[in-house]
Amino acid sequence: MTYDPATEDFVWLLRHVTALRPHGDFDIDTVAQVLEEAARLAAGAVAPIAEESDRVGSKLENGRVVTPPMWKDAYAAWNAAGWQGLALPEEHGGMGAPFPVQAALTAMLAGTDLSFAMLLGGSRAGAALIAAHAGEDMKALALPKLASGEWAATIAMTEAQAGTDAGLIQTRAKPLGEGKYALSGSKIFISNGDQDLTEQTLHITLARIEGAEGGTRGLSLFVVPMWKMDGDGAPGAANGVWVSALEEKMGLHGSPTSVLNFDKAEGVLIGPEHSGLPLLFTMLNEMRLDVGLSAVGLAASAVAHARAYAAERMQGRGPDGKGPVAIENHPDVQRMLSLMAALTESGRALAMEAARLIDLAEEGDGTAAALAALLTPVCKAALSDQAFAVASLGVQVMGGHGYVVESGAERFLRDSRVLALYEGANGVQAIDLAVRKVQKDGGAALGALTAAMRADLERLDRRKDLAAVHSAAASAVAELEGACHALIAAETGGAGALAAAYPFLELTAHACQTWMWLRMAGADAPDDAVLARKRALADFWAGYFGHAAEGHYARVRAAAANPEMYRAALS
Ligand SMILES: Cc1cc2nc3c(=O)[nH]c(=O)nc-3n(C[C@H](O)[C@H](O)[C@H](O)COP(=O)(O)OP(=O)(O)OC[C@H]3O[C@@H](n4cnc5c(N)ncnc54)[C@H](O)[C@@H]3O)c2cc1C
């Protein structure tokens, strides 16, 4: 199995493009050491589980979930090194690392076995939510255990009748007094609803307190432990929470996707009553960027896998008529490999830019917060779509062998498919971007984004060596500004905006990734092999996608002006 943690590239980005703000002991040299060490462990102890994870999967046996056998040692090794607590505050048992370092680690881990990475990601997001909104007792009890990996956390939101539309959630909560509630109901699709690696699982659950109004406004947020606890958190008897079935899925076989039931399960309210959904967004936002980061992590391994194969597979003749030659010498194979690398590396840079903005937002920078909110759905949706496209190209590079399970390439394709679905389906991310983040904001955050792009265009205006990527970026920014005006002119949340939302998200992602190529190619970095590769890929991007923005903008205009066109096409 080929695994590429892309450590060198993450460190290069943090040094030269999405610069890391100094945080106490976490200067860039320390961060480089941290990432190299984590990548070594990921390669040695986690990546080798991927094949078994996919083949054996998690199983439900006698009412408990049994994870693939190799997971135990990998989980123990990861936690013994302390990586699960990397970004949690030191006072809660973590290492207090800045968010961009955690972001790089999230991507690195996803490139091993996405199923395993999801268990750790869910717990991390749960810890972030508890740290932000839970009472002091819950923080003191749960955070050190989540940091050490002794406990896990899940997000339990989806129900059979309530997917995208959380307002349809029916799980009920009956007050028991002193902030405690008895929850009853059934959730579906809950990742890691149970597993055999931790002594406790905290289910962060959306439910409706008896008598609360319908819709999202009546929802409250609870921490529901799998096992009852004593005052010190020691797990005891069952708490009326159990898994009754696991889904059989296209991919992600290691991850137990559970039907999770609550029967008068005792839970603790987080935050005020009826404010569940806004609070949960702390977790969802982080998980959505995690999806984008996971997408680039998985794509990196798919690229490495395809490149290794293309260097060895001998077929056909070279330009001199001699052969057979390695297929990496054929222009069409080179096209596919370049496309895979260019999408992955610009996606990585964009996700790290979002991570940089989140880090600034945590310091109270309002513009950075608005930009991070704008880029979150873009990273979630565009990078997950691209990971699937990259994985598909990886299969194509391997020809018929790529379609065979033994090749390892088709796992990337199956596993990556879910990234466009969970944490809010991609179509809904596009609506979030177009309506909430652009229309309702009057285009202010998007204006700040295009202003940042224009500042870089001006800064690098005289660089003749960057002319091609500069021109592609200038055209993409202009088209994005035009599309923003078209969107603002349309009725807020109206049919035109909803119809144009996806092409608008694609245009935004394209403009952002072209901007990333300009920044990477123009980076003030040593003139070495990395910079040379970045410049070559930037030239490829400009040549291949230099006119793509016009097509995206045309689709935004067509859909905004005639939202009926899709329905008409189906008549
Ligand atoms: C492997 C896996 C793991 C998961 N893990 C978890 C988990 O841990 N916790 C959890 O709570 N959930 C989890 N989910 C659920 C996941 O978040 C939902 O599947 C997702 O939010 C979409 O809901 P749905 O499947 O009901 O699709 P639907 O809401 O039925 O949507 C179907 C389609 O319609 C579109 N659509 C729906 N509403 C609109 C609208 N208003 N406007 C435009 N388009 C719309 C969607 O974009 C989508 O394409 C998981 C799902 C999977 C597959």
The ligand as an SDF file (V2000), in Angstrom:
LIG
                    3D

 53 58  0  0  0  0  0  0  0  0999 V2000
  -20.8840    6.6330    6.0560 C   0  0  0  0  0  0  0  0  0  0  0  0
  -21.7300    7.7000    6.6810 C   0  0  0  0  0  0  0  0  0  0  0  0
  -21.3830    8.1500    7.9520 C   0  0  0  0  0  0  0  0  0  0  0  0
  -22.1990    9.1070    8.5750 C   0  0  0  0  0  0  0  0  0  0  0  0
  -21.8920    9.5090    9.8520 N   0  0  0  0  0  0  0  0  0  0  0  0
  -22.7860   10.2940   10.5260 C   0  0  0  0  0  0  0  0  0  0  0  0
  -22.5890   10.5810   11.9130 C   0  0  0  0  0  0  0  0  0  0  0  0
  -21.5980   10.1770   12.5310 O   0  0  0  0  0  0  0  0  0  0  0  0
  -23.5310   11.3250   12.5650 N   0  0  0  0  0  0  0  0  0  0  0  0
  -24.6460   11.8010   11.9290 C   0  0  0  0  0  0  0  0  0  0  0  0
  -25.4580   12.4560   12.5870 O   0  0  0  0  0  0  0  0  0  0  0  0
  -24.8530   11.5550   10.6170 N   0  0  0  0  0  0  0  0  0  0  0  0
  -23.9480   10.8140    9.8930 C   0  0  0  0  0  0  0  0  0  0  0  0
  -24.1550   10.5440    8.5680 N   0  0  0  0  0  0  0  0  0  0  0  0
  -25.3360   11.0890    7.9170 C   0  0  0  0  0  0  0  0  0  0  0  0
  -25.0020   12.1750    6.9130 C   0  0  0  0  0  0  0  0  0  0  0  0
  -24.5750   13.3390    7.5540 O   0  0  0  0  0  0  0  0  0  0  0  0
  -26.2790   12.3540    6.0590 C   0  0  0  0  0  0  0  0  0  0  0  0
  -26.3320   11.2270    5.2120 O   0  0  0  0  0  0  0  0  0  0  0  0
  -26.2530   13.6310    5.2590 C   0  0  0  0  0  0  0  0  0  0  0  0
  -26.3410   14.7410    6.1150 O   0  0  0  0  0  0  0  0  0  0  0  0
  -27.4010   13.7290    4.2440 C   0  0  0  0  0  0  0  0  0  0  0  0
  -28.6300   13.3110    4.7890 O   0  0  0  0  0  0  0  0  0  0  0  0
  -29.4730   12.1900    4.0170 P   0  0  0  0  0  0  0  0  0  0  0  0
  -28.5630   11.0440    3.7660 O   0  0  0  0  0  0  0  0  0  0  0  0
  -30.7130   11.9140    4.7780 O   0  0  0  0  0  0  0  0  0  0  0  0
  -29.7960   12.8270    2.6230 O   0  0  0  0  0  0  0  0  0  0  0  0
  -31.0740   13.7840    2.2420 P   0  0  0  0  0  0  0  0  0  0  0  0
  -31.1930   14.8780    3.2500 O   0  0  0  0  0  0  0  0  0  0  0  0
  -32.2290   12.8960    2.0140 O   0  0  0  0  0  0  0  0  0  0  0  0
  -30.5410   14.3800    0.8980 O   0  0  0  0  0  0  0  0  0  0  0  0
  -30.5570   13.6720   -0.3510 C   0  0  0  0  0  0  0  0  0  0  0  0
  -30.1150   14.6090   -1.4640 C   0  0  0  0  0  0  0  0  0  0  0  0
  -30.9940   15.7260   -1.5340 O   0  0  0  0  0  0  0  0  0  0  0  0
  -30.2820   16.9450   -1.4120 C   0  0  0  0  0  0  0  0  0  0  0  0
  -31.0530   17.8740   -0.5920 N   0  0  0  0  0  0  0  0  0  0  0  0
  -31.6870   17.6310    0.5770 C   0  0  0  0  0  0  0  0  0  0  0  0
  -32.2730   18.7510    1.0360 N   0  0  0  0  0  0  0  0  0  0  0  0
  -32.0000   19.7230    0.1500 C   0  0  0  0  0  0  0  0  0  0  0  0
  -32.3340   21.1040    0.0670 C   0  0  0  0  0  0  0  0  0  0  0  0
  -33.0310   21.7200    1.0120 N   0  0  0  0  0  0  0  0  0  0  0  0
  -31.8800   21.7940   -1.0000 N   0  0  0  0  0  0  0  0  0  0  0  0
  -31.1440   21.1910   -1.9490 C   0  0  0  0  0  0  0  0  0  0  0  0
  -30.8030   19.8980   -1.9230 N   0  0  0  0  0  0  0  0  0  0  0  0
  -31.2290   19.1660   -0.8880 C   0  0  0  0  0  0  0  0  0  0  0  0
  -28.9450   16.5880   -0.7510 C   0  0  0  0  0  0  0  0  0  0  0  0
  -27.9130   17.4780   -1.1410 O   0  0  0  0  0  0  0  0  0  0  0  0
  -28.7090   15.1780   -1.2730 C   0  0  0  0  0  0  0  0  0  0  0  0
  -28.0560   15.2180   -2.5020 O   0  0  0  0  0  0  0  0  0  0  0  0
  -23.3300    9.6280    7.8940 C   0  0  0  0  0  0  0  0  0  0  0  0
  -23.6320    9.1980    6.6030 C   0  0  0  0  0  0  0  0  0  0  0  0
  -22.8540    8.2390    6.0060 C   0  0  0  0  0  0  0  0  0  0  0  0
  -23.2190    7.7730    4.6300 C   0  0  0  0  0  0  0  0  0  0  0  0
  1  2  1  0
  2  3  1  0
  2 52  2  0
  3  4  2  0
  4  5  1  0
  4 50  1  0
  5  6  2  0
  6  7  1  0
  6 13  1  0
  7  8  2  0
  7  9  1  0
  9 10  1  0
 10 11  2  0
 10 12  1  0
 12 13  2  0
 13 14  1  0
 14 15  1  0
 14 50  1  0
 15 16  1  0
 16 17  1  0
 16 18  1  0
 18 19  1  0
 18 20  1  0
 20 21  1  0
 20 22  1  0
 22 23  1  0
 23 24  1  0
 24 25  2  0
 24 26  1  0
 24 27  1  0
 27 28  1  0
 28 29  2  0
 28 30  1  0
 28 31  1  0
 31 32  1  0
 32 33  1  0
 33 34  1  0
 33 48  1  0
 34 35  1  0
 35 36  1  0
 35 46  1  0
 36 37  1  0
 36 45  1  0
 37 38  2  0
 38 39  1  0
 39 40  1  0
 39 45  2  0
 40 41  1  0
 40 42  2  0
 42 43  1  0
 43 44  2  0
 44 45  1  0
 46 47  1  0
 46 48  1  0
 48 49  1  0
 50 51  2  0
 51 52  1  0
 52 53  1  0
M  END
$$$$
